């Protein structure tokens, strides 16, 4: 029993909220066909709200004595003061049409982008598209205010065509026959100064097309930053108090005229320490990308971060993900699954094949709706009938009590 419990502890770090009532399952994970994630098959039913926490776009990295540098920013820690952006409402209405929502085909990344031209080129961060050949693109719709209300059939496909891993910039191009949204207005050279008003439009934590504003704190030339031990960036950046969060990454930083002056990229964990790649770098990247300099995509392969990678499944074949399987040891043997029976975007329970015999023998639930994984069900012979029930009372991932199961 102790071996089985220890085996479970690694999985509990994934951080997906469970729900629903227990129902025994007998599923051979390795006989299932993976879902082909194409236009029209990815929708808000995918559990963005928690699975995104494990994606590259939400990683934190240590930066020594300066605290933590994160992609995005917690607005609760940043006082905006009482300063008002002149004409903010009109600026939002005018500029929002050129900001798109970007979602990875495997739902592991969500970010923002700016439409550059009538050819459908889109500017974003490299860390938003890393590991992806294509991204799903949603244009702004003023009648839709929630992520779950997005129509999957409206999504367009964009191909990653240029990356600059040194400055964390990337360019995508919408596929032919796509309806091109309104292009963004790009400011002139050196269009921003310290204490100038700036604002952002993006999708923080999945809250689509959100508006935030602040002021420029400093312009920093040749600034270095990183998101993990294997990524190092250096560029001229704009330091701003404009609050951003994960999901704003890759989106535009605007000046008070509604012109793009930077690409929102990262934050420090602190009071109003947000950073955007400066327009000087952006213009240089766009120019050289159009000349083909950044067309080598060999560095766009996803790195092994040690995280669990969940592969979407469509068990009932209705075009909506209803389960996700994983190979915990990355050895191509699938031994974990999470089930969304009612396809509402909330995982109902986990199942594990800890004995690697082709049948599930462990299930985990959060039956009280409170964050945590307190109920463990053990089916030792894999027949769909539960033998024992364990309860984790202190949230450490190890049941304090295990008893014979009775309905």
C-alpha positions, -999 to +999 in steps of 0.1 A: +000+000+000+028+025+008+044+019-026+011+028-043+006+059-022+041+072-029+035+065-066+004+088-064+022+117-047+040+128-079+008+130-098-009+152-073+014+180-081-003+185-115-029+207-098-062+199-116-094+204-096-115+172-094-152+170-091-182+147-096-193+114-080-173+082-082-180+057-109-157+028-115-141+026-150-121-001-169-101+017-196-071+005-214-053+038-219-029+024-245-056+012-269-073+046-272-068+068-303-056+103-296-078+132-305-067+151-336-068+187-325-079+207-355-100+238-361-134+234-346-124+207-322-108+229-295-132+248-274-137+261-239-145+226-227-107+221-225-098+228-188-077+260-194-082+273-159-058+248-143-040+229-170-026+262-182-008+265-148+015+237-159+023+253-193+055+271-203+036+304-203+031+303-165+065+292-153+083+310-125+120+313-123+144+324-096+164+355-101+186+357-071+181+386-047+157+404-070+128+381-062+109+361-087+105+369-124+073+357-138+054+358-170+025+380-162+017+400-130-006+399-100-027+431-102-036+427-065+000+437-056+001+467-078-015+500-068-025+520-098-032+552-080-058+577-091-043+588-124-067+583-153-059+576-190-074+603-211-100+589-236-094+553-224-128+540-234-124+553-270-089+540-272-100+505-261-128+504-287-104+514-314-075+492-305-091+460-293-100+450-329-063+444-336-056+422-306-062+384-310-064+355-286-038+328-293-043+292-280-019+263-286-033+233-305-027+211-275-042+237-251-009+241-232-004+278-239-027+308-240-015+343-250-021+375-269-010+388-303-011+419-325-022+419-361+005+435-381-008+438-417-034+429-443-014+397-450-024+382-416+010+384-399+007+384-361+033+395-335+036+377-301+062+363-277+083+333-285+074+317-252+038+317-262+044+296-293+074+274-282+069+238-292+041+247-316+039+247-354+004+263-354-018+283-331-055+287-329-065+324-334-097+341-322-105+376-334-123+400-310-161+398-308-177+425-286-206+402-279-185+376-262-171+382-227-162+348-215-136+323-226-161+294-225-184+313-249-159+314-278-171+296-309-145+270-319-157+273-355-147+309-355-111+301-347-085+305-375-052+287-379-019+306-380+015+290-388+046+300-368+069+315-394+096+333-375+111+332-340+137+352-322+146+331-291+171+358-280+145+386-277+115+364-270+096+375-301+078+355-327+056+360-358+027+339-371+008+341-403-029+333-407-037+306-432-050+317-467-087+327-469-087+337-433-106+369-424-079+393-414-087+414-383-079+451-382-042+457-382-025+475-353-010+510-355+027+510-348+042+541-333+073+560-346+108+554-333+114+562-296+077+571-291+077+566-253+093+584-223+094+579-186+061+588-169+041+585-201+007+568-200+005+533-215-021+506-216-025+470-225-052+447-240-049+410-235-063+379-219-050+377-183-058+343-167-082+337-196-102+368-190-104+377-226-097+412-240-091+429-207-079+465-205-053+477-180-033+509-178-004+526-160+027+546-166+062+540-179+087+536-150+119+533-169+135+524-203+162+498-198+186+491-226+203+457-230+182+442-202+187+404-195+160+381-182+151+344-182+120+321-176+140+290-168+175+277-166+176+270-204+163+303-217+182+336-216+169+368-233+184+402-238+168+433-253+158+469-248+127+468-226+100+492-212+094+490-175+058+499-167+033+498-139+006+486-163-008+455-146-006+423-166-011+386-159-004+353-176-024+355-209-012+390-215+021+376-228+028+386-264+001+413-265+006+450-273+017+477-250+001+509-263+010+546-258-016+572-251-024+575-288-033+539-291-001+530-310+020+499-303+052+507-284+061+473-270+053+436-265+042+426-230+066+398-219+073+393-182+071+407-147+089+406-114+070+395-083+068+429-068+051+463-069+043+472-105+074+457-121+061+448-156+082+447-187+076+449-225+101+444-253+108+479-267+095+489-301+131+494-313+136+456-309+102+449-324+108+469-355+141+453-360+126+418-356+097+425-380+121+439-407+145+410-405+117+384-402+102+397-434+136+392-450+136+356-438+163+359-412+143+343-384+127+315-404+148+288-388+124+271-364+147+244-352+149+261-317+111+261-314+110+225-301+095+221-266+120+214-239+116+186-214+105+204-183+097+172-163+060+182-163+032+158-171+020+162-207-017+153-212-029+141-246-065+150-254-090+121-261-124+121-276-139+089-263-174+095-274-163+109-307-183+141-307-155+165-314-150+177-278-122+165-255-137+144-227-105+128-213-067+134-213-041+106-210-004+108-199+027+087-198+041+097-164+076+083-171+076+096-207+082+060-219+052+059-243+032+037-219+001+056-209-006+051-172-027+081-162-060+096-174-082+125-163-119+123-172-143+151-180-175+130-184-199+159-190-175+179-211-180+210-191-143+218-188-140+205-152-121+173-146-143+148-127-117+124-116-082+109-122-074+073-130-041+055-128-027+023-140+001+019-113+006-018-120+010-012-157-012-041-166-036-022-189-063-015-164-070+014-140-066+005-103-065+039-086-090+068-087-087+102-071-115+127-064-122+160-047-157+152-036-164+183-015-156+208-042-128+224-021-093+225-035-075+193-026-074+156-034-088+139-004-105+107-017-085+077-030-102+046-044-082+014-050-093-013-074-065-038-070-077-064-096-088-038-122-123-052-124-141-019-119-151-028-083-135-007-056-117-026-028-105+001-005-111+038+002-084+062+015-089+098+028-062+124+028-072+148+057-042+172+057-037+177+019-002+163+018-011+137-009-010+107+014-042+092+028-041+091+066-067+064+067-074+035+044-104+011+049-124-015+031-147+002+007-185-001+011-211+017-009 
